[in-house]
Amino acid sequence: MVLSRRWSAFLVLVGVWTWLIWPRFGLAIWKDDRSFADGGPTSFLWVHALLIGASLVIGTAVGALGVRAWRAAAPEARRAEEIAARSPAPPKD
């Protein structure tokens, strides 16, 4: 299955969005007063770190799939244009 270029671009943008949003959220969690108690990390920090890590892994995978789909769609589009150029024009009424 080959995705269209539009869907491929969407997947790439989702991957970029993930990398723009989640690290900033991570900084906010790190600076939150609930992240550390008695000099050590709290469960609040660990849960959010796990959430952020999983989201970054998923976002990276989605972005990488988008890039692969974009590359795969390029030859497909060129091939369709070549076939259309070679086929005779339909008769006019």
N, C-alpha and C positions, 0 to 999 in steps of 0.2 A: 504494500500500500504506500502510495506517495501522497504526502500532504501538499496542499496548495501553498504557494508562497505566502499568502496572507496568514494562514494558520501557522506556518513556520515562523514568520515574523512575530506573531502573537506569543508563541512559546519562548522565543528569544527574549522578548520584552518581559515576560513573566520571570525569567531567570535573572535579568538585570534588575528588575524591581525588587526581587528577593534580596539581592546583594546590596541594594541601596537602603532598604528598610530595616532588615534584621540586625545588622551590626550596630546601627544607631539605637535600636531598642535594647541591644545588649549593653551598650554604654549606660543607658538610662537605668537598667536593672542593676548594673555594677555600682552605680552611685546611690542607689536607693538605700535608705537606712535599714530596711528589712533584710538586706543581703548578707550582712555580717553581724554576728553577735559573739561576744566574748573572744574576739580576735579570729574567729573562724567562720567559714561560709555556712549559711543556713539552708534549710530545705527549700526556701523561697528561691535562693540563687540557683541551686542545683536543678530544680524543676524548670526554671526559665532557661538555664544553660542547655538542658536537654532539648527543650522546645526549639530554641534558636539553632542548635546544631542540626537537628533533624530537618528544620525548615531550609537551612542552607544546603544541606545535601540534596533534598528534593528539588529545590530551586536550581541547583547546579545541573542535576540530571535533566530537568525539563528544558533548561537553556541549551544543554548539549544536544538533546534530541531535536530541538528547534534548528540548531545550526546544521545538524546532519540532514534534516528534512529540507532545509533551504538549499543545501548543496545538491541533494538528490532531485529537487524540483527543477533545477536549472537545465539539465540535459533533456528532461521530459518536455519542458516548454519549447526548447529549440527543436526537438524532434517533431513535435506537433506542428510547429510553424513550417518545417521542411516538408512534411507530408501534405499540408494544406497548399503549399506553393507548387508541389509536383502534381497534385490531382487536377484534372481538368475542371474548368469552371462549369457550373450547372447551366443547362440551356435556358435562355431567356424566353419568356412567353410572349 
